[in-house]
Amino acid sequence: MFDVTTTAYGVPALTALRTIVSHLKRDDPMAPVVVVSPSQLAGTVARRHLAQHGSTATDVPGIAGIEVTTLDRLAERLVAQSLAPRRPATRPVVAAAWRRALRDDAGVFAEVADHPATVRALTRAHRELRDLSDDELEAAAAASSTARDTVRLHRVVTQTLARDWYDVRDLLDRATERVTQTASVVVYLPQDLSAAQRRFLEALAGVGDVHVLVGTTHTERADAGVRWLLNTHDTTGKVATATRVLNTSDSDDEVRAVVRDVVETLKTTPAERVAVLYASANPYGRLLHEQLQAAQIRVQGPGTRPVAERAIARAVLGILHLADGDVPRAELFRALADAPVRDYTGRRVPVSRWERTSREAGIVRGDDWDGRLAAYVAKQTAKANVAPDDADQRARRRAEAGAELRAFVGRLRDELAAADRTTSWAELSAWCLELVSDLIGVGDDLATLPPEERNALATITSVLRGLDVLDDIGDDASLTALRETLELELDDALPRVGRVGDGVLVAPLSEAIGLDLDVVHIVGLSEDLYPGRPRVDALLPDAVRTVAAGGLRTSRDAQNRAFRHLLAAFSSAPEVVASFPRGDLRSSSRRLPSRWLLGSLRELSGNKELAATEWQQAQYTEDSLATAGSFANALLTTPHVATDQEWRTRRAVEGGLEDGVVTAAGEMRRARGSEVFSRFDGNLGALAGLPDFADGSRSISPTALESYVSCPHSFFVQRLLGVSPIEAPEDLVTVSPADVGTLVHECLDRLVQDFADDLPGAGVPWSPDQRARLVTIAQELAAGVEAEGLSGHPRLWERERERIEADLQEMLDRDDEWRASVGARVVASEMPFGADDVPALGVAVTGGTVLLRGSADKVDIGSDGTIYVTDLKTGSRRSFKEITQDDPLAGATKFQLPVYALAAREQFGATTSAVKAGYWFVRKDPGRIDIDLTPEVEESLAHGVDVIVRSIAAGRFPLRAPDAPDFAWVQCPYCNPDGIGHGANRERWERKRHDVDLRELVELIEPEALS
C-alpha cells in the first residue's frame, strides 16, 4: 500500500526523507531501504544528506543498507536478467528499425523518409507512444492522417524489436509482472510518471509498503503532475518566491552580473552550496560556463556542448561527409583543419600547405585530385629543374606537397568508395574504426589532446563498436546511414562537466528538484524564454495528445512541469536571486518578466495587484530589486569585477592599464588617425634590408613599377613578402581575363616560334597553314587550361573557347591590315630582356642604374627600318586612354611601352633607329595606342623610375586604396582583404599623402592632390 507524505521542496523534503528512513530503520540500522529519486542529481543530494546527517533514529552519519536509485534503474536491477537473451534497444537500434520501416512503407513520410531529421523526430515520438495502451493508440491514430501513419509505423517498429530487444517499457512491464517482496521502498519527490512507471509503483505497493514523499508547491497548476498521488491538494500554504530580483539590459549582461554576484558569494559560501540555474539553454548554458570559467570558478553540472561539436568529432563526421561529393576540396580541408589529423604514413597533415597546393592546382573535387595534381607536380618538377637555386627549392617543395596530397586523397577516395559499397554494418563499423585509428591515432598519439577531445574520441569509438548489431535489425547498411547514426548519437551526447558537489552547480531549471543549497541564481526569467511559446509537435500535436486519454503529455502539461521546477528552485535555498533581461540585443526587442516571476515581484513590492507591464513603476523593499544599466555602465560603476577581462577593460578606461599590447594598439590607432606618415601606415624607412634597385645588383619589371604606383602597400606585401591571394577553384565560374590573356599571348608566341624561318614578310598576310596551326595551338593550350582547373563551368568555357579561336583569327586579319599599312614584317615574339642570357635594360637614375627585365609580345620592322614593338592586351583600353605622346607614362601608371621600345632598339636597331611602341587591343574595343620613342619619352621614363626606386629603397609603402568603391569585384585585395570595402583606407591615404616624406612620390603619381 501507499503511505503518502507531502512536503515542501528543498530542506523540508530532505528532512522528511531522513525522518521516513529513520523510521524504517528504527529496529534494525542495517535494514535495507530503497530510495527512489526523481533524478540522478536529486539522488546524489539525498544520499549525501543522509550520509552527513544520519539515516537512523540515532542520527549517526552513514548510509548503510540504503540504495538510492531511479524507478527505471530499479526495474532494470530486478528483471533485466530475465529478459535475456534480448538486448537493450539503444538509440541506434531503434533508429535502424525506423529506417527499415520507412524503407518498406513510408506512407505520408515518403517524400522525407531519407532525411535524418525524419528518423530523429519519429524516434522521439516512438518513445512517447510506447507508453500508450492499444486503445489509446487507436484513439491517437484516428486524430489525423499524420498520426495514423505515425502510429502504424510505431507498431511496425515495436513488432520488429519485440523478439530480440527490450526498452524501458519492457523492463517496467516485466518488473510489474514479477515484482516480489523487496526492501522497504521510499519514493522521494516523484514527478510526472509514465503509465508504465505508475503500474510498477502500484505493483510494488501491492507486495509491501511504499512510502511516497510528494513535493508540493501549493499551486494547482504546478502540482498537477503529482496530484494522482494525493487525496486532497493543499493550496493554502505559502508559495515560494525569490528573495531578490535582478534585471539587466540583455542576456549577456545578465550573465556577467550574476557571475559578479557569484564571485562575491564565494567569499563566504562554499562553491558546492551555490548554484546557477538557467531557464533556457540558449543562450544561457554556454554563456554561464564561459563567464564562470573566465572568472576562474570551478563549475559542475550537465554539459551544454554536445560531443558532435568537439574538434575530433567534427573532423570524423566531416571526413565521412566527403563521400557525398567525391571529396570536395573545401570540405576536405575544413575537416582536416578541425583536428590534428595524420596522413596514412603517420605524419601530421600540413593543412595550410596542402590547401594552398590544392588551390594552385585548381582542384574542385573528384578526378581533379588525380589528374590536376599529377599535372601540377609535373609542372613544378619541370620548373625546379630549370629555375635558379631559390626558385628551384620553392618549386621542388611544391612538387613534393602535390605528390603527398595526391597520395593521401587517392587513398582516402579509395577507402570512401569501398565503404560506400559495403552493405554490412559489422564491416562498415570496423572500417570506420580503422579509419579513425589511421587518421586520428590511438594510445600515445592522443596524449597531447585535451581531456574533452579524448572523451569525444572515446564516445565515437564506443558508438561505432555498438553498430555491428544493426545487421540483426535488417537495416540496410550504407556510409550515409553510418554517418547519420553517428551524428545523431554525438548530437545527443552531452558529457557532464566536473564532479557532482565539486564546484558551483550550473544546470537547467529542470534539475531543481531535490536540491539543497545556500544561494541560488536563476537566470533567463523573461516571458518569452520561460515559459516561452508552447512547442508545436508536428507528429503529435496537442489535438492528438488530448484524445489519447492522458497517455501523452500536452504542451500545457509541459508548462505546468516548468512552473513546478521554478517553484522548487525558489524553495531550494534561503537566498534566491531571480534575474531576467529587459531586452534582446540579438533581435532588438523588449522583454517582460515571466508571469511566474510576477509572484516574487508582488511579494517584494507589497503590491498584490502588480501587473507585469508595471513592474518598473512599483516600489520595492530595500535592495530587493537591482537594476543594471548597459554593459559599459555596469562595468564602470560596479564595486566588483569578476574576470580578468573586466578588470583590464576598467583599468584601460581609467588610463591605468599597463599592457604592452594595448599600449601599442593605442599608439597605432592614434598614428593612423593623424596626418603623419608613420610606421603603422607603411613608413618602413627605419628598417634595414629594403631593396635598392638603383645599385644594379637586381632587376625589376615595368609591371612591378606599375604595381608600386597603383598601391605601394600591395607591392610590398606581394612582391617583397611574397604573399598573394589564390582564388578558391570552386568559386571559379568563368575563366579569368588574366588566363585568357595568357592563352592568347602563348598562342601568338608559339605560332611565331613554329614558323620562325617562314614568318610573313613586309605587308605579306599570314598563310592558311599558319592560320590552321594557330587553331591547333589554341586547342592544345585550351586543353591545358582545363587540366589546370582554370576554365570554369564547362558550358561557359565551351562558349569562351569558341570566342577565343574566332578572336585569334580576327587578330591575324587585323595584323595583316596593319602590317600592310606600314610595310612591316614580323621578326620576334616574346622578346626577352633581363632573362634567357639576354642582358637587362639599364636606365640611368640619380643613385645609379636600374636594370629592367621583361618580355615584349611582338616585334615588327618596317621597310624603312622603323622598329614596331607591340604589347597585346585582351582587356579593355579604359585604363590606357590617358597615354599620349606628351604623357607616355599616363601619370606614371604605364611603363611598358617606353621600356619595350628601348629594349627593342638595343636588340634590333641602333641608337638612332626610329621606334614605335604600342598597345594592341585584340578583343574588347579593338585598336592600337602608339607612342614614338623620343628623348622626352626617355627622360620621362628615367624620372619616373628614379622616383619609384628611391621610394622603395626609402621604405615608403602606404596603402593607396582605389578612389572608386568596390562593387562587383575587389580592385585591390591588399587594401580590401575581407571584401567589405576600402573606404577607411582611402580616407587614410588622402590624409597621409600630404606628409613631406611622400611629397616627391605624390608629385609623380597625383600632382593634382598637391595643387
Secondary structure by P-SEA (a helix, b strand, c coil): ccbbbbbbccaaaaaaaaaaaaaaaccccccbbbbbcccaaaaaaaaaaaaacccccccccccccbbbbcaaaaaaacccccccccccccaaaaaaaaaaaaaacccccccccccaaaaaaaaaaaaaaccccaaaaaaaaaccaaaaaaaaaaaaaaaaaccccccaaaaaaaaaaccccccbbbbcccccccaaaaaaaaaaaaabbbbbbccccccccccccccccccccccccbbbbbcbbbbcccaaaaaaaaaaaaaaaacccccccbbbbbccccccaaaaaaaaaaacccccccccccccccaaaaaaaaaaacccccccaaaaaaaaaccccccccccccaaaaaaaaaaaacccccccccaaaaaaaaaaaaaaacccaaaaaaaaaaaaaaaaaaaaaaaaaaaaaaaaacccaaaaaaaaaaaaaaacccccccccccaaaaaaaaaaaaaaaaccccccccccccaaaaaaaaaaaaaaccccccccccccccccccccccccccbbbbcccccccccccccccccccaaaaaacccccccaaaaaaaaaaaaaaaaacccbbbbbbbcccccccccccccccaaaaaaaaacccccccccccccccccccbbbbccaaaaaacccccccaaaaaaaaaaacccccaaaaaaaaaaaaaaccccccccccccccccccccccccccccaaaaaaaaacaaaaaacccccbbbbccccccccccaaaaaaaaaaaaaaaaaaaccccccccccccaaaaaaaaaaaaaaaaaaaaacccccaaaaaaaaaaaaaaaaaaaaaaaaaaaaabbbbccccccccccccccbbbbccccbbbbbbbbcbbbbcccbbbbbbbbbcccccccccccccccccccccccaaaaaaaaaaccccccbbbbbbbbbcccccccccccccaaaaaaaaaaaaaaaaaaaacccccccccccccccccccccccccccaaaaaaaaaaacccccaaaaaaaccccccc
